[in-house]
Amino acid sequence: MGEGEKVAVVACAGMDKALGSVARVSVFKAVEVLRPEKTELVCLPPALTGVATHAEWIKRLPVIAVDGCAERCATKLVVKNGGKVRGRVLLPVSAQKHDLLPEAASNIGPSGLKLAERVAEEIASIVDRLTKEGE
């Protein structure tokens, strides 16, 4: 699989929010463990400051935005930088769907880890759908 067939994944950067922490844990699991050959991790700070690789991935690849709250910062960043959000995960919806809540931003706890696992699986499923569309 070439780089042109990958999917960019952008996570919430809400460092002070428990669901933001879950978003980041789930994205790392999806990108590094579940679908490493099919994904590129886009980090919000480098993308915001215009680091070429991150900005390029947003513009060139289909993007999955993983937002930790209703502010939807990851989604807004992608759109602002000329990318197309082709998949989206909103953590409050996932938390409600799975009936799981993290403990705190600094320590998401067992329930938060379980939620991160479920969200990582959701992300992997979206990656699979998007990469199949490109075949």
N, C-alpha and C positions, 0 to 999 in steps of 0.2 A: 504494500500500500504506500503510495507516494504522499508527500506532504500536502499536495493539492486535494487529497481525499480525506483530510483530517477535519476535525471540528474544534473550534475554539471554545473554551469553557471559562466564563467570567464569574467570579464569586463576589458576594457582598463583602465589604470591608468594615462592616459595623463592629469595631473592636469592643465597644461598650455594650453590645447587645448579645444576649444569649443565643438567639436564633441566627445572628450573624456569625457567631463562633461555630454553630452547627453547620451553617452553609459552607464555611471554609473547610471544616473537617470532611464533609461529604464530597466536596470538589476534589480535595487531595486524594481521597480514596478512589473516586471514579477515574481520575486522570492517572494516578500513579500505580493503582492496583488492578482496577477492573478493565480499563480501556486505554492502556498506555500507548499502544501503537496507533490509535485512532484519534487522539486528542492533543491539543496544545493548551497549557494553562496560561491564561491571561491574568496578570496581576494588575489590580486597579491603579496603584500609585505609578508604576512605570507607564501604563497606558495614559493616565491623566497628564503626565509630564511629557508625553510624546516619544517615549523610547521606541525606536523604529520597529523592532521585532514585534512588540506587543500591539502597536498601532496597526502594523501591516496585517497581523493575524485577524484583527477585528474587521478590517476592510475586505480581506480576501477570503476568509473562511466562513462557513455557516457558524453562527454563534449560539451557544446555550447560555442564558443568563440565569444565575442562581441568586435570587434576592432574599434578604433576611427580613425585610419589613415592607410596609406599604409605600415607603419612599422609592423603592425600586431603583436604587443607585446604579447597580450593575447594568440594568436595562437602559437607563438614561445615558450612561457612559458609552455604551455600544452605539446607540442611535446618534449621540453627539459626535462620535468619531467616524460616522459614515458606515457603520456595520449593519448587518441584517440579523435581527434576533429570529432564529428559526426554531428555538425551543426555550421554554421558560419553566423555572421552578420557583414558586413563591413559598418560602418556609412556613409562614403562618397557616397556609392551606395544607401543606404536607403534615404539619404538626397536628392539625385538627383531624385530617384523614386517618393518621396512624395513632391518634390519641396518645401522643408522647410529647413531653415538654422537657427542655433542658433545665438544669438547676440554676446556673448563673453563667455570665459571659466568661469568667475566669476559670470555671470548672463546670463543664456541661453535664457531668455525672453519667451514670449508667443509662438513664432514660434518654439523655441527649445523645449519647453514643449510639444507642439503638436507632434513634431518629436519623442520625447521620448515615448509618448503614442503609436504612430504607431510602433516604434521599439519594445516596450514591447509586443505588440500584435504579431509581427513577432516571437519574442522569445517564447512566449506562444504556438504558432502554432508549432514551432520546438519541444518544450517539448512534446506536444501532440503526434506528429509523433513518436518521439523516445520512449515514454512510451508505445505506442501501439505496436511498433515493439517488445518490450520485453515481451508482454503478451502471 
